Amino acid sequence: MTGQAENEASVLARLWVYQSERFPLIQTVPLLGAFSAASVTASARLAERQLPGVDAYLVAFLIVMVFFWQMRALDEIKDAEIDRRYRPERPIPRGLVSLKLILWLAGAAVVPAAFSAYALSPGVLYLVLLVWAWLGLMAFEFFVPDFLRKSPGLYLVSHMAIMPLIDLVLTGCEWVPAGSVPEGIWTFLLMSFCNGCVIEFGRKVWAPEQEREGVETYSSSWGISRSLTALAVATGVAFLSLVICGFYLDRPLVTAFCGLVFLLPFAFVLVDFARTPDRKRQKRLETLSGLWVLACYLAAAFAPSLGGQS
């Protein structure tokens, strides 16, 4: 769609272009569907309960879609000045849609998320409110924006803390109605935190040729070597969490094997990028980061059904 055609298009057509660039549903829906389904299933398996009804899965999926959409909207606020100055090709600075419209849609999404959470169980709504409270703090950069920007590590930790909170909601769609928190759920929440870091590093460790003035990345702040070391540590702790989760599930070997199937090629791509940090290898690293995270959740949720006792 050309610039003139964009200006003449309907609001729905312009929003469709926006989602394709900033919140691509063709990727987001299956990934968040797998994430939410794995979280609900893992909660039931850790507690040795029957899987819940389809309503728990549908509510978890709706809620996680709303959370990630709202995080995208908050990113638009946070990056507004940087995008205006250094990334004018993005939808909002080029005038495709207004920031006001995106924020309005993010706010409107509160209604279905809150209603569905309460309908499943009032306790789930309390967990949802906890995530929204943290999102609110993130929107204001915890009221210390300059301090956080000077410390990429602290910024990462404060923002990635949202991931275990989101997973607490998703698993809560199973354990709140059931009435008890599963033993070992902490392993799944720790894995979520680490994998949030994996995704973040995968997105923001760039080849030198891809770095842009005014755009902060971990590779520009820390250097490629240090950034990849941090990525490797986050991945390693995520894998350790997965294995420990496997012990709680009484399937440590099967769970570990399923994780290793994806961990080894991911490690190869990481080392390859470290040796030759170019655009092609950067894209592979980002793709494998996402696949690794998806594999972790699927392994924790579904690997226990693949065999007998380990």
C-alpha positions, -999 to 999 in steps of 0.1 A, spaced: 0 0 0 15 33 -11 16 64 11 -13 80 -8 -33 48 -7 -27 45 30 -41 80 37 -72 73 17 -78 38 32 -105 31 58 -96 29 95 -99 -9 94 -77 -12 64 -50 10 80 -53 -11 112 -48 -42 92 -15 -28 78 -5 -17 113 -10 -52 127 10 -67 98 40 -45 107 38 -42 145 16 -70 158 15 -97 131 -14 -119 139 -2 -147 115 28 -152 139 13 -139 172 -19 -161 173 -2 -195 170 27 -186 193 5 -172 220 -20 -200 215 8 -225 221 21 -205 251 -13 -202 268 -23 -238 261 11 -251 274 8 -231 306 -27 -243 314 -17 -279 306 15 -278 326 -4 -265 356 -27 -295 355 1 -320 349 22 -306 378 -8 -309 401 -17 -344 387 -52 -332 379 -74 -338 349 -70 -312 321 -96 -284 326 -124 -277 302 -120 -257 269 -132 -225 287 -99 -224 307 -79 -226 275 -100 -200 257 -99 -175 285 -61 -180 289 -56 -173 251 -78 -142 252 -61 -128 282 -25 -134 269 -35 -118 235 -47 -87 254 -16 -85 275 7 -87 245 -14 -62 226 -13 -38 255 25 -42 258 28 -33 221 7 -2 227 29 8 257 60 3 235 45 28 211 44 54 239 79 46 251 95 47 216 75 76 203 103 101 202 129 77 190 106 65 162 98 100 152 135 109 149 152 77 138 124 53 125 100 75 106 90 45 84 71 29 113 33 32 111 26 59 138 53 84 128 45 80 91 8 88 99 -8 54 91 -26 54 124 -25 77 155 -10 68 188 -43 79 204 -62 52 184 -38 25 194 -40 34 230 -78 36 228 -79 0 214 -55 -12 241 -77 3 268 -109 -11 253 -93 -46 254 -95 -44 292 -133 -51 290 -132 -86 274 -101 -97 294 -116 -86 327 -150 -101 320 -137 -135 308 -113 -137 338 -141 -130 362 -164 -154 345 -138 -182 348 -131 -173 385 -129 -140 404 -94 -151 416 -82 -151 380 -93 -115 377 -71 -106 408 -41 -121 390 -50 -101 359 -51 -69 379 -17 -77 393 -3 -78 357 -20 -46 348 -5 -29 378 30 -40 367 22 -28 331 13 5 346 46 8 363 64 -2 331 45 25 312 60 51 336 94 33 336 89 27 373 92 65 377 130 64 373 134 64 334 168 80 333 182 56 359 168 25 341 182 37 307 217 39 322 215 3 333 203 -20 305 206 -50 328 183 -36 355 159 -24 327 158 -59 313 150 -75 347 123 -49 356 105 -54 323 110 -91 320 94 -96 354 61 -92 335 66 -127 319 63 -148 351 34 -126 362 17 -133 329 24 -170 332 10 -169 368 -23 -157 352 -22 -184 325 -15 -212 348 -40 -197 372 -67 -203 346 -62 -239 358 -51 -238 394 -74 -210 407 -107 -228 398 -91 -260 410 -84 -245 444 -46 -252 449 -13 -240 434 7 -269 419 39 -280 435 68 -270 413 50 -242 395 80 -220 404 101 -239 378 76 -229 351 76 -192 362 114 -191 364 115 -206 329 91 -178 317 114 -151 331 145 -165 315 128 -171 282 115 -136 282 151 -125 284 160 -149 256 134 -133 233 146 -99 243 182 -106 235 172 -124 203 154 -92 192 181 -68 203 214 -83 196 222 -70 162 250 -73 136 271 -42 134 257 -33 99 222 -33 114 228 -9 142 210 25 138 217 59 154 195 66 183 182 30 186 194 12 217 203 -25 215 221 -48 239 249 -53 213 254 -15 211 254 -11 249 273 -42 259 290 -53 228 282 -85 209 303 -109 230 289 -98 263 253 -97 250 256 -133 236 271 -144 269 240 -130 287 218 -148 261 236 -181 267 232 -177 305 195 -170 302 190 -200 278 210 -222 302 189 -213 332 157 -218 312 169 -253 302 178 -260 339 143 -248 349 128 -271 323 147 -301 336 138 -294 372 102 -290 360 106 -325 345 115 -339 379 83 -325 394 64 -341 364 83 -375 370 96 -373 335 131 -356 337 148 -376 309 120 -372 284 116 -335 292 154 -329 290 156 -347 257 128 -326 242 146 -295 253 180 -306 240 165 -312 205 161 -275 202 188 -263 225 217 -278 204 208 -261 171 201 -229 190 236 -231 206 251 -237 171 234 -206 157 246 -185 187 282 -196 182 280 -190 145 267 -155 150 295 -148 175 321 -158 149 304 -139 120 279 -113 132 262 -105 100 226 -97 90 218 -133 79 230 -149 111 213 -122 132 180 -132 116 187 -169 123 195 -161 160 162 -142 164 142 -170 148 159 -198 168 154 -177 200 116 -178 194 116 -215 185 136 -224 216 111 -205 238 82 -223 221 99 -257 225 104 -251 262 67 -246 269 57 -275 247 82 -298 263 71 -289 298 34 -293 290 34 -322 266 66 -342 269 53 -361 300 27 -378 278 53 -392 255 65 -421 277 64 -439 310 83 -431 341 118 -418 336 
